[in-house]
Amino acid sequence: MIDIKSQYELAIAALLHDIGKFKQRAYKGDETIFNKSISGMEGYIAKLNTQTKLYTHRHSLWTYDFFINDLKPIIDKIDFDINLKWEQIYFSSASHHNPGSDNFSNIINLADKISSSNDRSDAEQSYKRGDYYKKPLRSIFTNINTEKEISPEKSDYYYNLSSSDISSYPTNNNDLSYNLDYKSLWEEFVLSLNRLPIKLTLLEFLVKLKDLLYQYTWCIPSATNDNLNDISLYDHSVTTMAFALAIANTENGDNIRIFAADISGIQQFIFQSKYSSFKGAAKTFRGRSFIISSISNAYKIALCNELGIIPFVDLIDAGGKFTMILPSDTTLLPKIDSFVKKQDLFFFHKYQGTLCVLTDYSLSVGLNSFSKENFVETQKEIGYLLNSKKTKKFENCIRDIGFVSHDIDIDGNRCSVCGKNKITNIDKNICFNCGLIQDIGANILNKEIINFNKTHGYEIVKDVFISIDDEVNANNYFSYSLNKKSDSYPLWRLNTHSPNETFDKIAQTSIDEVGLGKSFLAYVKIDVDNLGEIFISGFPKEIYSISRYVTLSRLLNHFFNVMVKSILEKDYPEAYTVISGGDDVFIILPWNQALNFIEDLKLKFRVFCCNNHQIHFSTGIVVGYPKEPFALLNEKANYQLDDFAKEREGKDCTSYFNTLFNEKELRTLNEDSTKLRKYIENEELSSSFIYRIYSYVNDLLSEDERKKWAVYSKIRYDLVRNVNLKDEERKAQIYNFFLEHIDNYKDYSEIERFKVALIHTMYGLRKN
């Protein structure tokens, strides 16, 4: 193990080892901007081609130039808690292609190769002069195929350069209006660095630096001389940092321990008090959801503190799953064992058995396990070991201490929110923990800073607390900004969208200006189909690498958090996010907006995934009253999703009123409902006529053959009697609309879908 000071030196050097590629492209490789001190480092930093006797990998000189001319003036102004050897950091980072005897340079060189899985040419970038800064980052999605083996090809989809979180939609090659203005993006990046506070801990500095790289380099290819140009500079940089730390802290540097974790019981924790509703439900769910999204961060801090490692060793953190790479030192294993047992006991008591962090850290592997040839098998083994822990929740608690009692009042004086703990606030009829959770849920909407700290707020994992405040607290680890008002802190990129209204008020927005419509809510569950298969067998074997795995995880997490939140803010402001992590999403919104929302989201997700027909999601929608118990509605939505939508062959469908719709059928449902509503609004048909059609459809779907055969004559009679229009063409259109949906040859599933269109229309016509 190396000391904490050295770990920070290595981490900063590894994270920024390729930053020169960014600056080199910004200045189109014009090295005339170098002063003599930079040019004079060529022989020490750049790599010598022994055949041509020319120095290659010129970006390393640009990395050194960045350190000296951009970062150093900023660093010199900051008052850090630990004094680092900055000159050594600059040299170790820039010389990773020509490491010589420098230990950190050698470690970064090795970590760099693991991260890229050796899928680049080791030769200097071959390009016509200037071509390298014209090459965009291309999408990984077009090379995903679970149905057959394919040969990987350079994608026709690429990303524009942008510092915006919501600009992650790829552009097709046919669109020539793309933006590759590296110079402007670079100047934005440097300007952001200059806004760093003058007093920072190294932990705060590195968290913020990592966030700035996310903001500015997610859209930049890490290399332009590989085959696909589909790994971002950000993903490559953070994985290189993680591997460098793991290698440096390991006894022999050859093995790495994989620590895989999965937060289990998420829905059980969020939806407690199954069969009752309670005051402050919206704040409670928001607070609990936020806690779920924060556990991985807090767990990582606590574990790394226990082991004496800085918390920058994570590879994946999305959807309640997170993976860290740790030193394989045998001396650390008892510490990890002790830590996991302590956390299991804490979770058992704190969350009454609802939440558990399943962990496996038995796998210690050689560095070659992360090569393209071996990584897929490594990933399968990690998944198998972690899945085997699902039947052994709280194994440590049960084995070591037996029965664990909890502070439950058996006389019934229990919290109205969780239904388990003793009431501590009699006025609110609530326990201490649920009171803190409701405070978190309320503060998310009106406070600015999330603090991960040692003493203040809600203890989320053992020895790590979170609080949401207007300022940074004492004893802080680091902070996040809940909005974009402050440049001092990294941005909390999670879908926490809320209209700051009660569920009753949200439901009321379903009623139109003349008082028509039911005051209902739609409870929408979304889940990406075949996600495990996509991760394990989606990529062609020859390009399956750790960086692509990390990239795919980050992109999907980004869509269902950042992109979906942006869609809600812009087009569905009354929507409320209950859960959003990885691909697992639960959103509540006015019932009459649900179909448009799903149709809109499917369209945007398809664009995000480059129109790859194999990447899609299924949806379960339940319509209910705002006063119904949310846990019960969550169960119903899960049933619609898992037992209906995901059981359909091919999946990629929506379950609505117990009826399945693919994307085309969903669009037809929306169109039919709109037409039916227009008939009523234009006074071409009456509401009572729609209700009669609904009864006829029920007869068609019944098992009584006599009812079925009587339907057709009744419908024709009703149409003639009720459609009294002078416009014969319009009259014929209305006749045909109904007769096309209901005739002797229609498939029952089509009639069922038309029935849902009628229900949807009738809900919108009811008077309140």
C-alpha positions in Angstrom: 0.0 0.0 0.0 1.2 3.5 -0.8 0.4 6.4 1.5 -2.6 8.7 1.0 -0.5 11.5 -0.3 1.1 9.3 -3.0 -2.3 8.0 -3.9 -3.6 11.5 -4.7 -0.5 12.2 -6.7 -1.0 9.0 -8.8 -4.8 9.6 -9.1 -4.4 13.1 -10.5 -1.6 12.1 -12.8 -3.6 9.1 -14.1 -6.9 11.0 -14.5 -5.2 13.7 -16.6 -2.8 11.5 -18.5 -4.5 12.1 -21.9 -5.8 15.6 -21.3 -3.2 16.7 -23.9 -5.4 15.1 -26.6 -8.1 17.6 -25.8 -5.7 20.6 -26.0 -3.9 19.3 -29.0 -7.1 19.1 -31.0 -8.2 22.5 -29.7 -5.0 24.0 -31.2 -5.0 21.7 -34.3 -1.6 20.4 -33.2 0.2 23.7 -33.7 3.2 23.3 -31.5 4.5 26.8 -32.2 2.6 27.8 -29.0 5.0 25.7 -26.9 7.7 27.7 -25.1 11.2 26.3 -24.9 10.6 24.6 -21.6 7.9 22.5 -23.1 9.7 21.8 -26.4 12.8 20.9 -24.4 10.9 18.0 -22.7 10.4 16.1 -25.9 13.1 13.6 -25.3 11.9 12.9 -21.7 8.2 12.7 -22.4 7.4 11.7 -26.0 8.1 8.2 -27.3 10.9 7.7 -29.8 10.3 5.6 -32.9 13.5 3.7 -33.2 13.1 3.2 -37.0 12.2 6.8 -38.0 14.1 8.4 -35.1 11.1 10.7 -34.6 9.3 11.3 -31.4 5.7 10.1 -31.5 2.6 10.4 -29.2 2.9 14.2 -29.4 -0.2 14.5 -27.2 2.0 13.8 -24.2 3.8 17.1 -24.8 0.4 18.8 -24.9 -0.5 17.1 -21.5 2.7 18.6 -20.0 1.9 22.0 -21.6 -1.6 21.9 -19.9 -0.1 21.2 -16.5 2.5 24.0 -16.8 0.5 26.7 -18.5 -3.1 26.0 -17.6 -3.3 24.0 -14.3 -0.2 25.2 -12.4 -1.4 28.9 -12.1 -4.7 27.6 -10.7 -3.1 25.1 -8.3 -0.7 27.8 -7.0 -3.7 29.8 -5.8 -5.5 26.9 -4.0 -4.9 26.2 -0.3 -5.0 22.3 -0.1 -5.1 20.2 3.0 -2.1 18.1 1.8 1.0 19.4 0.0 1.7 17.3 -3.1 4.7 17.1 -5.3 3.0 18.8 -8.3 6.1 18.8 -10.5 6.3 15.0 -10.1 2.6 14.7 -11.0 3.1 16.7 -14.2 6.0 14.6 -15.3 4.6 11.2 -14.3 1.3 11.9 -16.2 2.9 13.3 -19.3 5.6 10.7 -19.7 3.3 7.6 -19.5 4.3 6.6 -23.1 8.0 7.0 -22.2 8.0 5.9 -18.6 11.7 5.0 -18.1 12.4 4.4 -14.4 9.5 6.6 -13.1 7.3 4.3 -11.1 4.1 6.2 -11.5 4.6 6.6 -15.2 5.0 2.8 -15.5 1.8 2.2 -13.5 -0.1 4.7 -15.6 1.2 3.1 -18.8 0.0 -0.3 -17.6 -3.4 1.0 -16.5 -3.8 2.9 -19.8 -3.4 -0.4 -21.7 -5.8 -2.2 -19.5 -8.4 0.5 -19.9 -8.1 0.5 -23.6 -7.9 -3.3 -23.7 -5.1 -2.9 -26.2 -7.6 -2.1 -28.9 -5.6 0.8 -30.3 -2.6 0.8 -32.5 0.6 1.4 -30.5 1.9 3.4 -33.4 1.5 7.1 -33.6 -1.8 8.3 -35.0 -1.7 7.8 -38.8 -3.5 10.7 -40.3 -3.2 13.3 -42.9 -2.2 16.5 -41.2 -5.1 17.8 -39.3 -7.4 14.8 -39.7 -7.2 13.7 -36.1 -9.0 16.8 -34.8 -11.8 16.2 -37.3 -12.7 12.8 -36.0 -15.8 12.7 -33.7 -16.6 10.3 -31.0 -18.8 7.6 -32.5 -21.5 5.6 -30.8 -21.1 2.1 -29.3 -24.8 1.3 -29.8 -24.6 0.3 -33.5 -22.3 -2.6 -32.7 -24.6 -4.2 -30.2 -26.3 -7.3 -31.5 -27.6 -10.2 -29.3 -29.2 -12.2 -32.1 -26.1 -13.1 -34.1 -22.3 -12.6 -34.3 -21.5 -9.5 -36.3 -18.2 -7.9 -37.4 -17.7 -4.6 -35.7 -17.9 -1.6 -37.9 -17.3 2.1 -37.5 -20.6 3.6 -36.6 -22.4 6.1 -38.8 -23.6 7.9 -35.6 -21.4 10.3 -33.7 -21.6 13.0 -31.1 -21.3 16.8 -31.4 -18.9 18.5 -29.0 -20.9 20.0 -26.2 -20.6 20.7 -22.5 -24.4 20.2 -22.1 -25.7 17.2 -20.2 -28.7 16.9 -22.6 -26.7 16.9 -25.8 -26.0 13.2 -25.8 -28.2 12.3 -28.8 -26.0 11.0 -31.6 -26.1 12.5 -35.1 -26.2 10.5 -38.3 -23.4 10.8 -40.8 -25.8 12.2 -43.4 -26.2 15.3 -41.3 -23.2 17.5 -42.2 -24.0 20.2 -39.7 -22.0 18.6 -36.8 -19.9 20.7 -34.4 -16.3 19.8 -33.7 -15.2 23.2 -32.3 -12.5 21.9 -29.9 -11.2 25.4 -29.3 -14.4 26.8 -27.8 -15.0 23.7 -25.7 -11.4 23.8 -24.4 -11.7 27.5 -23.4 -14.9 26.6 -21.5 -13.1 23.8 -19.7 -10.2 26.0 -18.7 -12.5 28.8 -17.6 -14.3 26.3 -15.3 -11.0 25.2 -13.8 -10.3 28.9 -13.0 -13.5 29.1 -11.0 -12.4 26.5 -8.5 -12.5 27.7 -4.9 -9.2 28.9 -3.4 -9.6 26.5 -0.4 -10.2 22.8 -1.1 -9.3 19.4 0.3 -7.7 17.1 -2.2 -10.7 14.9 -2.0 -13.0 17.7 -3.0 -10.6 18.8 -5.7 -10.5 15.3 -7.3 -14.2 14.8 -7.1 -14.7 18.2 -8.8 -12.0 17.5 -11.4 -13.6 14.2 -12.3 -17.0 16.0 -12.7 -15.5 18.6 -15.0 -14.0 15.8 -17.2 -17.4 14.3 -17.4 -18.9 17.6 -18.5 -16.3 18.4 -21.1 -14.8 15.1 -22.4 -17.8 12.8 -22.5 -18.1 13.7 -26.2 -14.4 13.5 -27.1 -12.9 10.3 -28.5 -10.1 8.9 -26.3 -8.2 7.9 -29.5 -8.5 8.6 -33.2 -6.2 5.8 -34.3 -8.3 2.9 -33.2 -10.8 1.0 -35.3 -14.0 2.4 -33.9 -13.4 5.7 -32.1 -16.2 4.9 -29.7 -14.6 5.3 -26.3 -14.8 8.7 -24.7 -11.9 10.4 -23.2 -13.8 10.6 -19.9 -14.5 6.8 -19.7 -10.9 6.0 -20.6 -9.5 8.5 -18.1 -11.6 7.4 -15.0 -11.0 3.7 -15.7 -7.2 4.4 -16.1 -7.2 6.1 -12.7 -9.1 3.3 -11.0 -6.7 0.6 -12.4 -3.6 2.7 -11.5 -4.7 3.0 -7.9 -5.5 -0.7 -7.6 -2.1 -1.7 -9.2 -0.1 0.7 -7.0 -1.7 -0.5 -3.8 -1.3 -4.2 -4.5 1.7 -6.1 -3.1 3.0 -7.5 -6.3 1.0 -5.4 -8.8 -0.2 -8.4 -10.7 -3.6 -9.1 -9.1 -6.7 -7.1 -8.4 -9.6 -7.9 -6.1 -13.0 -7.2 -7.6 -15.6 -5.8 -5.1 -19.1 -6.2 -6.6 -22.2 -4.9 -4.9 -25.9 -4.8 -5.5 -28.4 -2.9 -3.4 -31.3 -5.3 -2.7 -34.8 -4.5 -1.5 -35.1 -1.1 -3.1 -38.8 -1.3 -3.7 -39.5 -2.9 -0.4 -37.7 0.0 1.3 -39.4 2.8 -0.7 -42.9 1.4 -0.5 -43.4 0.5 3.1 -46.8 0.7 4.9 -48.4 -1.4 2.1 -52.0 -1.0 2.7 -52.4 2.6 3.9 -51.7 6.1 2.7 -50.2 8.7 4.9 -49.5 12.4 5.1 -46.2 13.5 3.5 -46.1 10.5 1.1 -44.6 12.5 -1.7 -41.8 13.8 0.5 -41.2 10.4 1.9 -40.9 8.6 -1.4 -38.6 11.4 -2.7 -36.4 11.1 0.4 -36.2 7.3 0.2 -35.4 7.4 -3.5 -32.7 9.9 -2.9 -31.2 7.6 -0.1 -31.1 4.7 -2.6 -29.3 6.8 -5.1 -26.8 7.9 -2.4 -26.0 4.5 -0.8 -23.3 3.4 -3.4 -21.4 6.7 -2.9 -21.6 6.5 0.9 -20.6 2.8 0.9 -17.6 3.5 -1.3 -16.4 6.3 1.0 -16.8 4.1 4.1 -15.0 1.1 2.6 -12.1 3.1 1.2 -11.7 4.9 4.5 -11.5 1.5 6.2 -8.9 0.3 3.9 -6.8 3.5 3.7 -7.6 4.0 0.0 -8.9 7.1 -1.7 -12.4 6.6 -3.1 -11.6 6.6 -6.8 -11.5 2.9 -7.5 -15.0 2.4 -8.8 -15.6 1.3 -12.4 -19.4 1.1 -12.5 -22.1 2.8 -10.4 -25.6 2.6 -11.9 -29.0 1.2 -11.1 -28.2 0.1 -7.6 -25.1 -1.9 -8.7 -21.6 -0.8 -8.2 -18.2 -2.4 -8.8 -14.8 -1.4 -7.4 -11.3 -2.7 -8.0 -9.3 -3.1 -4.9 -5.7 -4.2 -4.1 -5.5 -8.0 -3.7 -3.3 -7.7 -0.6 -4.1 -10.6 1.8 -3.7 -8.2 4.7 -6.7 -6.3 3.5 -9.1 -9.2 3.4 -9.8 -9.4 7.2 -10.5 -5.6 7.0 -13.0 -6.1 4.2 -14.6 -9.0 6.0 -15.0 -6.9 9.2 -16.3 -3.9 7.2 -19.0 -5.9 5.4 -20.2 -7.5 8.6 -20.4 -4.1 10.3 -22.4 -2.6 7.4 -24.7 -5.7 7.2 -25.5 -5.3 10.9 -26.1 -1.5 10.5 -28.4 -2.1 7.5 -30.3 -4.8 9.4 -31.0 -2.4 12.3 -31.4 0.8 10.3 -33.7 -0.4 7.6 -35.4 -3.2 9.5 -34.3 -5.9 7.0 -35.8 -4.1 3.9 -32.5 -2.9 2.4 -29.4 -4.9 2.1 -26.1 -4.4 0.2 -25.2 -7.8 -1.3 -21.5 -8.1 -1.9 -18.9 -10.4 -3.3 -15.2 -9.8 -3.1 -13.9 -13.4 -3.4 -12.6 -12.9 -6.9 -8.9 -12.0 -7.1 -7.8 -11.9 -10.8 -4.7 -11.2 -12.8 -4.5 -8.1 -15.0 -5.0 -10.3 -18.1 -8.5 -11.0 -16.9 -9.4 -7.5 -18.2 -8.1 -8.1 -21.7 -10.5 -8.3 -24.7 -10.0 -12.1 -24.8 -10.9 -12.7 -21.2 -13.1 -9.8 -19.9 -16.4 -11.3 -20.9 -15.7 -14.5 -18.9 -14.5 -12.3 -16.0 -17.8 -10.4 -16.1 -19.8 -13.5 -16.2 -18.1 -14.9 -13.1 -18.6 -11.6 -11.3 -22.3 -11.8 -12.1 -22.6 -15.4 -11.1 -20.9 -14.8 -7.7 -23.0 -11.8 -6.9 -26.3 -13.5 -7.9 -25.5 -16.4 -5.6 -25.6 -13.9 -2.7 -29.3 -13.1 -3.3 -30.4 -16.1 -1.3 -28.0 -15.2 1.6 -29.2 -11.8 2.7 -27.9 -10.8 6.1 -26.0 -14.0 6.3 -23.4 -12.4 8.6 -26.1 -11.1 11.1 -27.9 -14.5 11.3 -24.7 -16.6 11.6 -22.8 -14.4 14.1 -25.4 -12.9 16.4 -28.6 -15.0 15.7 -31.9 -13.3 16.3 -31.7 -9.5 16.1 -34.5 -7.6 17.9 -35.6 -4.1 16.9 -37.1 -1.2 18.7 -40.7 -1.9 17.8 -43.6 -1.0 20.0 -45.7 -4.1 20.2 -48.6 -2.1 21.7 -49.1 -0.4 18.4 -47.6 3.0 19.0 -45.8 2.8 15.7 -44.8 5.3 13.0 -47.6 6.0 10.5 -45.1 6.1 7.6 -42.9 3.0 8.1 -45.3 1.1 10.4 -42.3 -0.3 12.4 -40.5 2.2 14.6 -41.7 3.9 17.7 -43.2 7.4 17.2 -40.9 10.2 18.3 -42.9 13.1 16.9 -46.4 12.8 18.3 -47.7 15.8 16.3 -46.8 14.2 13.0 -47.3 10.6 14.2 -43.9 9.7 12.8 -40.6 8.1 14.0 -37.2 9.8 14.0 -35.8 8.1 10.9 -38.9 8.8 8.8 -38.8 12.4 10.0 -35.3 12.8 8.7 -36.3 11.1 5.4 -39.2 13.5 4.9 -36.8 16.4 5.6 -34.5 15.2 2.9 -37.5 14.8 0.5 -38.5 18.4 1.2 -35.0 19.9 1.0 -34.3 18.4 -2.4 -36.6 21.0 -3.9 -35.4 24.1 -2.0 -31.8 23.6 -0.9 -28.7 23.7 -3.0 -26.0 21.4 -1.6 -25.8 17.7 -0.8 -23.2 17.0 1.8 -21.5 13.6 2.4 -20.0 14.0 5.9 -19.0 12.3 9.1 -21.5 13.5 11.7 -24.4 15.6 10.4 -27.8 14.6 9.0 -29.0 11.1 8.1 -26.6 8.2 8.7 -27.0 6.4 5.4 -24.3 3.7 5.9 -22.3 3.1 9.0 -20.2 6.2 9.7 -21.3 8.2 6.6 -24.1 10.8 6.9 -25.9 12.8 4.2 -27.5 16.2 4.6 -29.1 18.7 2.1 -28.3 22.2 3.0 -27.6 25.7 1.7 -23.9 25.5 2.5 -21.1 23.0 3.2 -20.9 21.5 6.7 -18.0 20.9 8.9 -16.5 17.4 8.9 -17.4 17.1 5.2 -16.1 14.5 2.8 -17.3 16.3 -0.3 -20.4 18.0 -1.6 -22.6 18.0 -4.7 -24.7 20.7 -6.2 -28.4 20.0 -6.7 -28.6 22.6 -9.5 -26.3 24.4 -11.8 -26.1 27.6 -9.8 -22.7 26.8 -8.2 -19.5 26.1 -10.0 -17.8 25.1 -6.8 -19.2 21.6 -6.5 -19.8 18.7 -8.9 -23.4 18.3 -10.2 -25.7 15.7 -8.8 -26.8 14.0 -12.1 -30.0 12.2 -11.0 -33.6 12.3 -12.0 -35.1 14.0 -9.0 -37.8 15.8 -10.9 -40.8 16.9 -8.8 -43.5 19.6 -9.3 -43.4 20.3 -5.6 -47.1 19.6 -5.3 -49.2 17.0 -3.5 -50.3 13.9 -5.5 -53.9 15.3 -5.2 -52.8 18.5 -6.9 -51.0 16.6 -9.6 -54.1 14.5 -10.2 -56.2 17.6 -10.5 -54.3 18.7 -13.6 -56.0 15.9 -15.5 -59.2 17.9 -15.5 -59.6 20.3 -18.4 -60.8 23.9 -18.4 -64.5 23.0 -18.6 -64.2 20.4 -15.8 -64.0 17.2 -17.8 -61.7 14.4 -16.9 -61.0 12.1 -14.0 -58.7 13.2 -11.2 -56.5 10.2 -11.6 -52.8 9.5 -11.6 -50.8 7.2 -13.9 -48.2 5.0 -12.2 -45.6 4.2 -14.9 -42.9 1.5 -14.5 -40.1 1.2 -17.1 -37.5 -1.4 -17.6 -35.0 -2.0 -20.4 -35.5 -5.4 -22.0 -32.8 -8.1 -22.0 -30.3 -5.8 -20.3 -28.2 -8.6 -18.9 -27.9 -10.3 -22.3 -27.0 -6.9 -23.9 -24.1 -6.4 -21.4 -22.8 -10.0 -21.6 -23.3 -10.9 -25.2 -24.2 -7.7 -27.0 -20.8 -6.7 -28.2 -18.8 -8.7 -30.8 -16.2 -10.7 -28.9 -13.2 -9.0 -30.5 -14.2 -5.6 -29.1 -15.7 -6.6 -25.8 -13.7 -4.5 -23.4 -13.8 -3.0 -19.9 -14.1 0.6 -21.4 -17.0 -0.4 -23.6 -18.8 -2.1 -20.7 -18.3 1.0 -18.6 -19.4 3.3 -21.5 -22.6 1.3 -22.1 -23.5 1.4 -18.3 -22.8 5.1 -18.1 -24.9 5.9 -21.2 -27.9 4.0 -20.2 -27.7 5.5 -16.7 -27.3 8.9 -18.3 -30.4 8.6 -20.4 -32.8 7.5 -17.6 -31.5 10.2 -15.3 -30.3 13.3 -17.1 -32.2 12.9 -20.4 -35.5 11.8 -18.8 -35.3 14.5 -16.2 -34.8 17.0 -19.1 -37.8 15.6 -20.9 -40.0 15.9 -17.8 -38.9 19.4 -17.1 -39.6 20.6 -20.6 -42.8 18.7 -21.6 -44.2 17.0 -18.4 -43.7 19.5 -15.6 -46.5 17.8 -13.4 -44.6 14.4 -13.5 -43.0 13.1 -10.4 -40.0 10.8 -10.3 -40.2 8.1 -7.6 -37.3 5.9 -8.7 -34.7 6.4 -11.4 -31.5 4.4 -11.5 -29.8 2.6 -14.3 -32.8 1.3 -16.3 -35.2 1.0 -13.4 -37.7 3.9 -13.6 -41.0 4.7 -11.8 -42.7 7.9 -12.6 -46.1 9.3 -11.5 -47.9 11.8 -13.7 -51.5 12.9 -14.6 -53.1 9.8 -16.1 -54.0 11.6 -19.4 -50.3 12.4 -20.1 -49.0 8.8 -19.7 -49.5 7.6 -23.3 -47.9 10.7 -24.8 -45.0 10.4 -22.4 -44.3 6.8 -23.2 -44.6 7.4 -26.9 -42.3 10.4 -26.7 -39.8 8.5 -24.5 -39.7 5.5 -26.8 -39.0 7.8 -29.7 -36.2 9.6 -27.9 -34.7 6.4 -26.5 -34.6 4.9 -30.0 -32.7 8.0 -31.3 -30.4 7.8 -28.3 -29.6 4.2 -29.2 -29.0 4.9 -32.9 -32.2 3.2 -34.0 -30.8 -0.1 -32.9 -34.0 -2.3 -32.9 -32.5 -4.6 -30.2 -32.3 -2.0 -27.5 -35.8 -1.0 -26.2 -37.8 -0.9 -23.0 -41.1 -2.2 -21.8 -43.7 -0.3 -19.7 -46.4 -1.1 -17.2 -49.1 1.6 -16.6 -51.7 1.6 -13.8 -54.4 4.3 -13.5 -55.5 5.0 -9.9 -56.7 7.5 -7.3 -54.0 9.6 -5.6 -55.2 8.4 -2.2 -54.7 4.7 -2.9 -51.8 3.1 -1.0 -48.6 3.6 -3.1 -47.1 0.3 -2.2 -50.2 -1.4 -3.6 -50.1 0.6 -6.8 -46.4 -0.2 -7.1 -47.3 -3.9 -7.0 -49.9 -3.4 -9.6 -47.5 -1.5 -11.9 -44.9 -4.2 -11.4 -47.5 -6.8 -12.3 -48.4 -4.9 -15.5 -44.7 -4.7 -16.4 -43.3 -8.1 -15.4 -46.3 -10.4 -15.9 -47.8 -8.6 -19.0 -45.4 -6.4 -20.9 -42.2 -8.4 -20.5 -44.0 -11.7 -21.2 -44.9 -10.7 -24.8 -42.7 -12.2 -27.4 -40.1 -9.7 -28.4 -41.1 -7.4 -25.5 -40.7 -3.7 -26.4 -44.4 -3.1 -25.4 -46.6 -1.3 -23.0 -49.3 -2.8 -20.7 -52.2 -0.4 -20.2 -55.5 -1.5 -18.7 -54.3 -5.1 -18.8 -53.8 -4.9 -22.6 -50.6 -5.0 -24.5 -49.5 -2.5 -27.1 -46.4 -2.4 -29.2 -45.1 1.0 -30.3 -47.2 1.1 -33.5 -50.3 0.0 -31.6 -49.6 2.6 -28.9 -49.5 5.3 -31.5 -52.8 4.0 -32.9 -54.3 4.0 -29.4 -53.4 7.6 -29.0 -54.8 8.5 -32.5 -58.0 6.7 -31.9 -58.6 8.3 -28.5 -57.9 11.7 -30.0 -60.5 11.0 -32.8 -63.1 9.9 -30.3 -62.6 12.9 -28.2 -62.9 15.2 -31.2 -66.2 13.6 -32.2 -67.6 14.6 -28.8 -66.1 18.1 -28.8 -67.4 18.8 -32.3 -70.8 17.5 -31.2 -70.8 14.9 -33.9 -71.4 12.2 -31.3 -72.7 12.1 -27.8 -70.9 10.8 -24.7 -73.7 8.3 -24.2 -73.0 6.9 -27.7 -69.4 6.1 -26.7 -70.6 4.4 -23.6 -72.9 2.2 -25.7 -70.1 1.3 -28.1 -68.1 0.3 -25.0 -70.9 -2.1 -23.9 -71.0 -3.6 -27.4 -67.3 -4.2 -27.4 -67.7 -6.0 -24.0 -70.3 -8.2 -25.6 -67.9 -9.0 -28.4 -65.3 -10.1 -25.9 -67.7 -12.2 -23.8 -68.1 -15.9 -24.1 -71.8 -15.6 -24.9 -72.1 -16.3 -28.7 -75.6 -14.8 -28.9 -74.3 -11.5 -27.6 -71.5 -11.5 -30.1 -73.7 -11.9 -33.1 -76.2 -9.3 -32.0 -73.4 -6.6 -31.7 -73.0 -5.9 -35.4 -76.6 -5.1 -36.2 -76.8 -2.9 -33.0 -73.7 -0.9 -33.9 -75.0 -0.3 -37.4 -78.4 0.8 -36.1 -76.8 3.1 -33.5 -74.6 4.7 -36.1 -77.5 5.5 -38.4 -79.5 6.8 -35.6 -76.8 9.0 -33.9 -74.6 10.3 -36.8 -77.0 12.9 -38.2 -74.6 15.0 -40.3 -75.3 16.9 -43.5 -71.7 16.4 -44.6 -72.0 12.9 -46.2 -68.3 12.5 -46.5 -67.8 13.2 -42.8 -70.6 10.9 -41.9 -68.9 8.1 -43.9 -65.6 8.7 -42.1 -67.2 8.3 -38.7 -69.1 5.1 -39.9 -65.9 3.6 -41.2 -63.9 4.5 -38.1 -66.2 2.3 -35.9 -66.9 -0.4 -38.5 -63.1 -0.9 -39.2 -62.5 -1.4 -35.5 -65.4 -3.9 -35.0 -66.3 -6.5 -37.6 -66.6 -10.2 -37.9 -63.0 -10.7 -38.9 -61.2 -8.7 -36.3 -58.7 -10.4 -34.1 -59.8 -10.3 -30.4 -56.6 -8.6 -29.4 -57.4 -5.7 -31.8 -60.9 -5.4 -30.3 -59.3 -5.4 -26.8 -57.1 -2.5 -27.8 -60.0 -0.6 -29.2 -61.8 -1.2 -25.8 -58.9 0.6 -24.1 -59.2 3.5 -26.5 -62.8 3.8 -25.4 -61.9 3.6 -21.7 -59.2 6.2 -22.2 -61.7 8.5 -23.9 -64.5 8.0 -21.3 -62.1 8.8 -18.5 -61.4 12.1 -20.2 -65.1 12.9 -20.6 -66.3 12.3 -17.1 -67.5 15.3 -15.2 -65.9 16.1 -11.8 
